[in-house]
């Protein structure tokens, strides 16, 4: 991020678990001074307490005007922070929710229908500035608020803006939960290598760099995933033999992935009702 894009905004974070900490780490490294960030978390991690030495504000009794309030608690804990959110209403704060399944209209019912509210769904690669974040704003978000928020979000990766909030359950299941699917594939490939005689270190090194290279290729290539797969699959070759099993219509990966991602989307819907 260039110096021109460094923004001087006051940010409050309510609930700073793994995802919010990943985002916070990206900000501290690139775009926001720790003195401008105020974390409200009843059980701050050792990492957060370490950042306090650099000027990060943790559980302080501040009386300042915030530009943005990021909501990072678990969806099930939303009711527990109602009073904290209401206390910030009517103060020109843009509320940014990371809560899976929680729709904007529910937040409006708590904070107020006249408040600027944004729903986002980031993912864990934000930790290394390789994340992707889905964004949906309500009609109260002003252009300047939207522009500065985009700069904040782009600090840790790409952003995708949506006009239909109904797509967020699918977004959650694809990109929000998606890194875990890749980690599982890495785990299974590593174990398969070990079972065939490789050491754990040998197998994992092969696997992680294969996934890293394939990911970079799909990002940088003009070709779609199907064409890339076809390019690496020689008829009658080793890759072909593996894909025959993986692409089996009855019990292959297509059926497993579809069922799994649908289950994640369904859970996102359920969380919106708690």
VOZATOR-230691 format. One line per 5 residues: number of its first residue (from 1); for each residue x, y, z of N, C-alpha, C, CB. Coordinates in steps of 0.2 Angstrom, whole numbers, plus 2048, in hexadecimal, padded with zeros to 3 digits. Atoms other than C-alpha are relative to their C-alpha. Last residue first. Glycine has a CB too. Layout:
BEGIN
NUM) X:Y:Z:X:Y:Z:X:Y:Z:X:Y:Z ~ ...
//
This chain:
BEGIN
274) 7FF:801:7F9:768:7AA:851:7FF:807:804:807:7FE:801 ~ 806:801:7FC:760:7AC:840:801:800:807:7FC:7FA:7FD ~ 804:7FA:801:76F:7B2:836:7F9:800:804:7FE:802:7F9 ~ 7FD:7FB:7FB:779:7A4:83D:7FD:807:7FF:808:801:7FE ~ 802:802:7F9:76D:798:834:803:805:805:802:7F9:802
269) 807:7FE:800:770:7A0:823:7FE:7FF:807:7FC:7FC:7FB ~ 800:7F8:801:783:79F:825:7F9:802:801:803:802:7FA ~ 7FF:7FE:7FA:780:78C:82A:801:808:801:807:7FD:802 ~ 806:802:7FC:777:789:81A:802:803:807:7FE:7F9:800 ~ 804:7FB:802:786:791:810:7F9:800:805:7FE:800:7F9
264) 7FD:7FA:7FD:792:786:819:7FB:806:7FF:807:801:7FD ~ 801:801:7F8:787:776:816:803:807:803:804:7FA:802 ~ 807:7FE:7FF:786:77C:803:7FE:7FF:808:7FB:7FA:7FD ~ 801:7F9:800:799:77D:803:7F8:802:801:802:802:7F9 ~ 7FD:7FD:7FB:79A:76B:809:7FF:808:800:808:7FF:800
259) 804:802:7FA:78D:763:7FE:803:804:806:800:7F9:802 ~ 806:7FD:800:795:76B:7EF:7FC:800:806:7FC:7FD:7FA ~ 800:7F9:7FF:7A6:767:7F4:7FA:803:800:805:802:7FA ~ 7FE:7FE:7F9:7A2:755:7F7:800:807:801:807:7FC:801 ~ 806:801:7FB:798:753:7E7:802:802:807:7FE:7F8:800
254) 805:7FC:802:7A6:75A:7DC:7FA:800:805:7FD:7FF:7F9 ~ 7FF:7F9:7FC:7B4:752:7E6:7FA:804:7FE:806:803:7FE ~ 7FA:7FC:801:7AF:740:7E0:7FF:807:804:801:801:7F9 ~ 7FD:7FF:7F9:7A2:734:7E7:806:804:7FF:801:7F9:803 ~ 803:802:7FB:795:732:7D9:803:801:807:7FF:7F8:800
249) 806:7FD:7FF:79B:73D:7CB:7FC:7FE:807:7FB:7FF:7FA ~ 805:805:801:7AD:737:7CC:7F9:804:802:802:7FA:805 ~ 805:7FD:804:7B8:747:7CA:7FA:7FB:7FF:802:802:7FA ~ 803:7FA:7FD:7C4:743:7D8:7FA:802:7FC:806:805:800 ~ 803:801:7F9:7C6:731:7D2:7FD:806:803:805:7FD:805
244) 805:805:801:7C9:734:7C0:7FC:7FF:806:803:7FA:7FC ~ 806:7FD:801:7D3:743:7C5:7FA:7FC:7FF:801:805:7FB ~ 802:7FD:7FA:7E1:739:7CD:7F9:803:7FF:805:805:803 ~ 802:806:7FC:7E3:72E:7BD:7FD:803:807:805:7FB:801 ~ 806:802:803:7E3:73E:7B2:7FD:7FA:805:801:7FD:7F9
239) 805:7FC:7FE:7F1:745:7BD:7F9:7FE:7FE:801:807:7FD ~ 801:800:7F9:7FB:736:7BA:7FB:804:803:807:801:804 ~ 7FB:7FF:7FC:7F9:735:7A7:7FF:7FF:808:803:807:7FF ~ 7FC:807:7FE:7ED:72C:79C:805:801:805:802:7FD:7FA ~ 804:806:800:7E8:73D:794:804:7F9:802:7FD:7FF:7F9
234) 7FF:803:806:7F3:74B:79A:7FC:7F9:800:808:7FE:800 ~ 802:807:800:7EC:756:7A8:801:7FD:7F9:7F8:800:801 ~ 7FC:804:7FC:7F5:766:7AB:7FF:7F8:800:801:802:808 ~ 7F9:7FF:802:7ED:770:79E:805:7FB:803:802:807:800 ~ 7FF:804:806:7DC:769:7A2:807:800:7FD:7FB:802:7FA
229) 800:808:7FF:7DD:76F:7B3:801:7FC:7FA:7F9:7FE:804 ~ 7FA:801:7FD:7E2:781:7AD:801:7F8:802:801:804:806 ~ 7FB:801:805:7D4:780:7A1:807:7FF:803:800:807:7FC ~ 801:806:804:7C7:77C:7AF:806:7FF:7FB:7F9:800:7FC ~ 7FD:806:7FC:7CF:789:7BB:7FF:7FA:7FC:7FC:7FF:806
224) 805:803:7FB:7CC:797:7AE:803:7FA:803:7F9:800:7FE ~ 804:806:800:7DB:79E:7A4:7FB:7FF:806:804:7FA:7FE ~ 806:7FE:803:7E1:7B0:7A4:7FB:7FA:7FF:802:803:7F9 ~ 802:803:807:7EE:7AA:7B0:7FA:803:7FE:800:7F9:801 ~ 7FC:7FC:805:7F4:7B5:7BF:7FF:7FE:7F9:807:7FF:801
219) 801:7F9:7FF:7E8:7AF:7CD:803:804:7FA:803:803:806 ~ 807:7FF:801:7E7:79D:7C7:7FE:808:800:7FB:7FC:804 ~ 801:801:807:7FA:79C:7C6:7F8:802:7FE:801:7F9:7FE ~ 7FE:7FA:804:7FC:7A4:7D7:7FF:7FF:7F8:808:800:801 ~ 804:7FA:7FE:7F1:797:7DF:802:806:7FC:800:802:807
214) 806:800:804:7F9:789:7D5:7FC:806:802:7FC:7F9:803 ~ 7FF:7FF:808:80A:78F:7DB:7FA:7FF:7FC:805:7FB:7FE ~ 7FE:7FA:801:805:790:7EE:800:802:7F8:806:802:803 ~ 807:7FC:7FF:7FB:780:7ED:802:807:7FF:7FE:7FF:807 ~ 804:802:806:80B:777:7E6:7F9:804:800:7FE:7F8:800
209) 7FE:7FC:806:816:780:7F2:7FC:7FF:7FA:807:7FF:7FF ~ 801:7F9:7FF:80C:77A:801:802:804:7FA:803:803:806 ~ 807:7FE:800:80B:768:7FB:7FF:808:800:7FC:7FD:805 ~ 802:801:807:81D:765:7F6:7F9:803:800:800:7F9:7FF ~ 7FC:7FB:804:823:76D:807:7FD:7FF:7F9:807:7FF:800
204) 804:7F9:7FF:815:763:810:804:805:7FC:801:802:808 ~ 807:800:802:81B:752:809:7FD:807:800:7FC:7FB:803 ~ 7FF:800:807:82E:755:80C:7F9:801:7FD:803:7F9:7FE ~ 7FD:7FA:802:82B:75B:81E:800:800:7F8:807:801:803 ~ 805:7FA:7FF:81F:74D:822:803:806:7FD:7FE:800:807
199) 800:7FD:7FA:82B:740:81A:7FB:805:801:807:803:803 ~ 7FD:7F9:7FF:826:738:80A:800:802:807:7FD:805:7FC ~ 7F9:801:7FF:822:725:809:804:807:801:804:7FC:7FB ~ 7FC:803:805:812:724:801:807:800:801:7FE:803:7F9 ~ 802:807:800:808:726:811:803:7FD:7FA:7F8:7FF:7FF
194) 7FD:804:7FA:811:736:814:7FF:7F9:7FF:7FE:803:807 ~ 7F9:800:801:80C:73D:803:804:7FC:805:803:807:7FF ~ 7FF:804:806:7FA:739:806:807:7FF:7FE:7FC:802:7FA ~ 801:806:7FD:7FB:742:817:801:7FA:7FB:7F9:7FF:804 ~ 7FA:802:7FC:802:751:80E:800:7F9:803:800:805:806
189) 7FB:801:805:7F4:751:801:806:7FE:804:801:806:7FC ~ 801:807:803:7E7:74F:80F:805:7FE:7FB:7F9:800:7FC ~ 800:805:7FB:7ED:75E:819:800:7F9:7FD:7FB:801:805 ~ 7F9:800:7FF:7EF:769:809:802:7FA:806:803:807:803 ~ 7FD:803:806:7DE:765:804:807:7FF:801:7FE:804:7FA
184) 801:807:7FF:7D8:769:816:803:7FC:7FA:7F8:7FF:800 ~ 7FC:802:7FB:7E1:77A:815:7FF:7F8:801:7FF:803:807 ~ 7F9:801:803:7D9:77D:804:804:7FD:805:802:807:7FE ~ 801:805:805:7C7:77A:80C:807:7FF:7FD:7FB:801:7FA ~ 800:806:7FC:7CC:785:81B:7FF:7FA:7FB:7FA:7FF:805
179) 7F9:802:7FF:7D0:793:80F:801:7F9:804:803:806:805 ~ 7FC:803:805:7BF:792:808:807:7FE:802:800:805:7FA ~ 7FE:807:7FD:7B5:796:818:805:7FD:7FB:7FA:7FC:801 ~ 7FF:7FF:7F9:7B3:7A9:814:803:7F9:803:7FA:801:804 ~ 7FA:7FD:7FE:7B6:7A7:802:802:800:807:801:807:7FD
174) 7FA:801:805:7AA:79A:7FC:806:803:803:7FD:803:7FA ~ 7FE:807:801:79E:797:80B:805:7FF:7FB:7FA:7FC:7FD ~ 7FE:803:7F9:79D:7A9:811:803:7F9:7FE:7FB:800:805 ~ 7F9:7FD:7FF:79B:7AF:7FF:803:7FD:806:7FF:808:800 ~ 7FC:803:805:78C:7A3:7FC:808:802:801:7FE:801:7F9
169) 7FF:807:7FD:784:7A9:80C:805:7FC:7FC:7F9:7FD:801 ~ 7FB:801:7FB:788:7BB:806:801:7F9:803:7FF:805:806 ~ 7FA:804:802:77F:7BA:7F6:805:7FE:805:803:803:7FA ~ 803:807:800:76E:7C0:7FE:806:7FB:7FE:7FA:7FF:7FB ~ 7FE:804:7FA:777:7D0:801:7FF:7F9:801:7FD:804:806
164) 805:805:7FD:775:7D5:7EF:803:7FD:806:7FE:7FB:7FB ~ 806:7FC:7FF:77F:7E5:7E9:7FA:7FB:803:7FD:802:7F9 ~ 807:803:802:78F:7DC:7EC:7FB:805:801:7FF:7FA:804 ~ 806:7FD:7FD:7A1:7E3:7ED:7FA:7FD:7FD:800:808:7FE ~ 805:801:805:7B0:7D8:7EB:7FA:803:803:7FF:7F8:7FE
159) 807:7FF:7FE:7C0:7DE:7F4:7FB:7FE:7FA:7FF:807:803 ~ 805:7FD:805:7D2:7D8:7F1:7F9:801:804:7FF:7FB:7FB ~ 802:805:806:7DF:7D6:7FF:7FB:804:7FB:7FD:7FA:802 ~ 7FF:807:7FF:7E4:7DC:810:7FE:7FC:7FB:7FD:7FE:807 ~ 7F9:801:7FC:7E7:7EF:80E:801:7F8:800:7FF:803:807
154) 7FB:802:805:7D8:7EE:801:807:800:803:801:805:7FB ~ 801:807:801:7CC:7EE:810:805:7FE:7FB:7F9:7FF:7FD ~ 7FE:804:7FA:7D3:7FF:817:7FF:7F8:7FE:7FB:801:806 ~ 7F9:800:7FF:7D3:807:806:802:7FC:806:802:807:801 ~ 7FD:804:806:7C1:801:802:808:800:801:7FE:802:7F9
149) 800:807:7FE:7BC:808:813:803:7FC:7FB:7F8:7FE:801 ~ 7FB:801:7FB:7C3:819:80E:7FF:7F9:803:7FF:805:805 ~ 7F9:800:803:7B9:819:7FE:805:7FE:805:801:807:7FD ~ 7FE:806:804:7A9:813:806:807:800:7FD:7FA:800:7FA ~ 800:805:7FB:7A9:821:813:802:7F9:7FC:7FA:7FF:804
144) 7FA:800:7FD:7AC:82D:806:802:7FB:805:801:807:803 ~ 7FA:802:805:79E:827:7FB:807:801:803:800:805:7FA ~ 7FF:7FB:804:791:827:80A:807:7FF:7FC:802:807:804 ~ 7F9:7FF:800:78B:817:812:801:806:7FA:804:7FA:7FE ~ 7FE:7FB:7FC:778:819:816:808:802:7FF:7FE:7FF:807
139) 801:7FA:804:772:80E:808:803:806:803:7F9:801:7FE ~ 807:7FE:800:779:7FE:810:800:807:7FC:7FD:801:807 ~ 802:7FA:7FC:78A:7F8:80A:7F9:801:800:804:806:7FD ~ 806:7FE:801:78F:7E6:805:7FE:806:804:7FA:7FB:801 ~ 802:7FA:7FD:7A1:7E1:804:7F9:801:7FD:805:806:7FE
134) 807:7FE:803:7A9:7D0:800:7FE:806:804:7FB:7FA:800 ~ 805:7FE:7FB:7BC:7CF:806:7F9:802:7FC:802:806:804 ~ 805:7FD:804:7CA:7C6:7FE:7FA:801:804:7FE:7FB:7FA ~ 807:801:7FF:7DA:7C3:807:7FB:802:7FB:7FD:802:807 ~ 802:804:806:7EC:7C2:801:7F8:7FE:801:804:7FA:7FF
129) 802:7FB:805:7F3:7D0:80D:7FE:7FC:7FA:805:805:7FF ~ 7FA:7FF:805:7FC:7C2:817:7FE:805:7FA:803:7F9:7FE ~ 7FA:800:7FB:7EF:7C1:826:806:802:7FC:800:7FA:803 ~ 7FF:7F9:7FE:7E1:7C6:819:807:801:804:7FA:803:804 ~ 7FA:7FD:803:7E4:7B4:814:801:807:801:800:7FE:7F9
124) 7FA:801:7FC:7D7:7B0:822:806:802:7FC:801:7FA:802 ~ 7FE:807:7FE:7C7:7B6:819:807:800:802:800:7FC:7F9 ~ 7F9:801:802:7BD:7C6:818:802:7F9:801:804:805:804 ~ 7FE:806:7FE:7AA:7C7:818:807:7FF:7FD:7FB:7FA:7FC ~ 7FB:803:804:7A3:7D8:819:802:7F9:802:807:805:801
119) 7FF:807:7FE:793:7E1:81E:806:7FD:7FB:7FA:7FB:7FE ~ 7FD:804:805:793:7F3:81E:801:7F9:802:806:804:7FD ~ 7FE:806:7FE:788:7FF:828:802:7FC:7FA:7FA:7FC:803 ~ 7FC:803:805:785:811:828:803:7FA:802:806:805:7FE ~ 7F9:801:7FF:778:815:835:803:7FD:7FA:801:7FC:806
114) 7FD:7FA:803:766:81C:831:808:800:800:7FE:806:803 ~ 801:800:807:75E:80B:834:803:806:7FD:7F9:800:7FE ~ 804:7FB:803:765:80A:846:800:800:7F8:802:807:802 ~ 7FC:7F9:800:772:801:850:7FB:805:7FD:806:7FF:7FB ~ 7FC:7FF:7F9:768:7F1:855:803:807:800:805:7FB:800
109) 805:800:7FB:75A:7F0:847:804:801:807:7FD:7F9:800 ~ 804:7FA:800:767:7F6:83B:7FB:800:805:7FD:801:7F9 ~ 7FC:7FB:7FD:772:7E8:83F:7FD:806:801:807:800:7FC ~ 800:801:7F8:764:7DC:83C:805:805:803:803:7F9:801 ~ 806:7FE:7FD:761:7E4:82B:800:7FF:807:7FA:7FE:7FC
104) 800:7F9:7FF:773:7E2:826:7FA:803:804:801:804:7FA ~ 801:7FB:806:773:7D0:827:800:807:803:7F9:7FE:7FE ~ 804:7FA:7FD:77C:7C5:834:7FF:805:7FA:804:803:806 ~ 808:802:800:781:7B4:82B:7FC:806:803:7FF:7FB:805 ~ 803:805:805:794:7B6:82F:7F8:7FF:801:803:7F9:801
99) 804:806:7FD:798:7C5:83A:7FD:7FC:7FA:7FA:803:804 ~ 7FD:806:803:7A5:7D0:832:7FD:7FA:802:808:800:802 ~ 801:807:7FC:79B:7E0:835:804:7FB:7FC:7F9:7FF:800 ~ 7FE:805:805:7A1:7F2:830:800:7F9:803:808:801:7FD ~ 800:807:7FC:798:800:839:802:7FB:7FA:7FA:7FE:804
94) 802:805:805:79C:811:831:801:7F9:804:804:801:7FA ~ 7FC:806:801:79B:81E:83F:7FE:7FB:7FB:801:7FC:807 ~ 7FD:801:807:792:82E:83D:806:7FB:7FF:804:807:7FE ~ 7F9:7FD:7FF:78F:830:850:804:800:7F9:804:7FD:805 ~ 801:7F9:801:77C:82C:84F:807:804:801:7FB:802:805
89) 805:7FE:805:780:81A:856:7FF:808:800:7F9:7FD:801 ~ 7FC:7FC:806:790:817:85F:7FB:802:7FB:805:7FB:7FD ~ 7FD:7FA:7FD:787:813:870:804:804:7FA:805:7FE:805 ~ 805:7FB:800:77B:807:866:804:807:803:7FB:7FE:805 ~ 801:7FE:807:78A:7FC:861:7FB:806:801:7FD:7FB:7FC
84) 7F9:7FC:803:791:7FB:873:7FE:803:7F9:805:7FB:800 ~ 7FF:7FA:7FC:77F:7F7:87A:806:804:7FD:800:800:807 ~ 805:7FC:802:77C:7E9:86D:801:807:803:7F9:7FE:802 ~ 7FC:7F9:801:78D:7E1:871:7FB:805:7FE:805:7FF:7FB ~ 7FC:7FE:7FB:786:7D1:879:803:807:800:805:7FB:802
79) 804:7FD:7FB:778:7CF:86C:804:803:806:7FB:7FB:803 ~ 802:7FA:802:785:7CC:85F:7FC:804:805:7FC:800:7FA ~ 7FF:7FB:7FB:78D:7BE:868:7FE:807:7FF:808:800:802 ~ 804:802:7FB:786:7B0:85D:801:805:806:802:7F9:803 ~ 807:7FE:801:78D:7B8:84E:7FC:7FF:806:7FE:7FC:7FA
74) 803:806:803:79F:7B7:856:7F9:802:7FF:801:7FA:804 ~ 802:806:7FB:7A7:7C8:859:7FD:7FA:7FC:7FB:803:805 ~ 7FC:807:801:7B0:7D2:84C:7FE:7FB:805:807:801:800 ~ 803:805:7FB:7A6:7E2:84A:802:7F9:7FE:7F8:800:7FF ~ 800:807:802:7B0:7F0:842:7FE:7FB:805:807:7FE:7FD
69) 800:805:7FB:7AC:801:847:7FF:7FA:7FD:7FA:802:805 ~ 803:807:801:7B1:80F:83B:800:7FC:806:805:7FD:7FB ~ 802:800:807:7B4:822:83C:7FD:7F9:7FE:806:801:7FB ~ 7FE:805:804:7B4:823:84F:7FE:800:7F8:7FF:7F9:802 ~ 804:802:805:7B2:832:859:803:7FB:7FB:7FE:807:7FC
64) 7FE:7FD:807:7BB:832:869:7FB:7FF:7FB:807:7FE:7FE ~ 805:7FC:801:7B7:82E:87C:801:805:7F9:7FE:805:806 ~ 7FF:7FB:804:7C2:81F:87F:7F9:805:7FF:802:7FE:7F9 ~ 807:7FD:7FF:7C0:814:88E:801:807:7FC:7FF:802:808 ~ 800:7F9:7FD:7CE:809:888:7F9:803:801:805:804:7FC
59) 805:800:7FA:7CC:7F6:885:801:807:804:801:7FA:805 ~ 804:806:7FE:7DB:7F5:87A:7FC:801:806:805:7FA:801 ~ 805:7FF:7FB:7E3:804:871:7FC:7FA:802:7FC:807:7FF ~ 807:802:801:7F2:800:866:7FC:801:807:800:7F8:7FE ~ 805:7FA:800:801:80B:86A:7F9:7FE:7FF:802:805:7FC
54) 7FF:7FC:806:80F:7FF:866:7FC:806:800:800:7FC:7FA ~ 7FA:7FD:7FF:80F:7F7:877:802:805:7FB:806:7FB:801 ~ 801:7FA:7FB:7FD:7F3:875:806:804:801:7FD:7FE:806 ~ 801:7FA:804:803:7E8:866:7FE:806:804:7FA:7FF:7FB ~ 7FA:7FF:802:809:7DB:873:800:807:7FC:803:7FB:7FC
49) 7FD:7FD:7FB:7F8:7DB:87B:807:802:7FF:800:7FC:806 ~ 803:7FA:800:7F0:7D7:86A:804:804:806:7F9:800:802 ~ 7FE:7FC:806:7FC:7C9:867:7FE:807:801:7FE:7FD:7FA ~ 7F9:7FE:7FE:7F9:7C2:879:803:805:7FA:805:7FA:801 ~ 7FB:805:801:7E7:7C1:874:807:803:802:800:7FE:7F9
44) 7FB:7FF:806:7DA:7CD:87B:805:7FB:800:803:807:801 ~ 7FB:805:7FF:7CC:7C5:886:805:801:7FA:7FE:7F9:800 ~ 800:802:7F9:7BE:7D2:888:806:7FC:802:7FA:7FD:802 ~ 800:808:800:7C2:7DA:877:801:7FE:807:805:7FD:7FB ~ 804:801:7FB:7BF:7ED:872:7FF:7F8:800:7F9:803:800
39) 803:807:800:7CD:7F2:867:7FC:7FF:807:806:7FB:800 ~ 802:802:7FA:7D1:804:863:7FC:7F9:800:7FB:806:803 ~ 804:806:800:7DB:809:854:7FE:7FE:807:803:7FA:7FD ~ 806:7FF:803:7E2:81A:850:7FB:7FA:801:800:802:7F9 ~ 803:7FB:7FB:7F1:819:85C:7F9:801:7FD:804:806:800
34) 803:803:7FB:7F6:809:852:7FC:804:805:805:7FC:804 ~ 7FC:800:7FA:7F9:813:842:7FC:7FD:806:801:808:802 ~ 804:7FC:7FB:7EF:80D:833:805:800:806:7FA:7FD:802 ~ 804:7FA:801:7F5:808:822:7FE:804:806:7FB:7FE:7FC ~ 800:7FC:806:802:7FB:81F:7FD:807:801:7FC:7FC:7FB
29) 7FB:800:805:808:7F0:82D:800:805:7FA:801:7F9:7FE ~ 7FA:7FE:7FC:7FC:7F5:83A:806:800:7FC:801:7FC:807 ~ 800:7F9:7FF:7EE:7F3:82E:806:803:803:7FA:802:804 ~ 7FF:7FD:806:7F3:7E2:829:800:808:800:7FB:7FD:7FB ~ 7F9:800:801:7F4:7DD:83B:802:803:7F9:802:7F8:800
24) 7FC:7FB:7FC:7E3:7E4:83E:807:7FF:7FF:7FE:7FE:808 ~ 801:7FA:803:7DC:7D9:830:804:806:804:7F8:802:800 ~ 7FC:801:806:7E4:7C9:837:7FF:807:7FC:7FD:7FB:7FC ~ 7F9:7FF:7FE:7DE:7CE:849:804:800:7F9:802:7FA:804 ~ 7FF:7F9:7FF:7CC:7D0:842:807:802:802:7FC:803:806
19) 801:7FC:806:7CC:7BF:83B:802:807:801:7F9:7FF:7FD ~ 7FB:802:805:7D5:7B6:84A:7FF:804:7F9:7FF:7F9:7FE ~ 7FE:807:801:7CA:7BE:857:805:800:7FB:7FA:7FC:7FF ~ 7FA:801:804:7C9:7D1:85B:803:7F9:800:805:805:802 ~ 7FF:807:801:7B7:7D5:861:806:7FF:7FB:7FA:7FC:7FE
14) 803:804:7FA:7B2:7E7:860:800:7F9:7FE:7F8:802:800 ~ 801:807:801:7BE:7F0:855:7FD:7FD:806:807:7FD:7FE ~ 802:804:7FA:7BE:803:855:7FF:7F9:7FE:7FA:803:804 ~ 803:807:801:7C7:80D:848:7FF:7FD:806:804:7FC:7FB ~ 801:803:7FA:7CB:820:847:7FC:7F9:7FF:7FD:805:805
9) 807:800:7FD:7D1:825:836:800:7FC:807:7FC:7FC:7FB ~ 800:7FE:7F9:7E1:82B:82F:7F9:800:803:804:807:801 ~ 806:7FC:7FE:7E3:822:81E:800:801:808:7FA:7FD:7FE ~ 800:801:7F9:7F3:81C:816:7FB:805:803:807:801:803 ~ 806:803:7FE:7EF:81C:803:7FF:7FE:808:7FF:7F9:7FD
4) 806:7FC:801:7FB:829:7FF:7FA:7FD:802:800:801:7F8 ~ 801:7FB:7FA:809:81F:808:7FA:804:7FE:806:805:800 ~ 7FC:7FA:801:807:811:7FB:7FE:805:806:7FF:803:7FA ~ 804:7FA:800:800:800:800:804:806:800:7FB:800:806
//
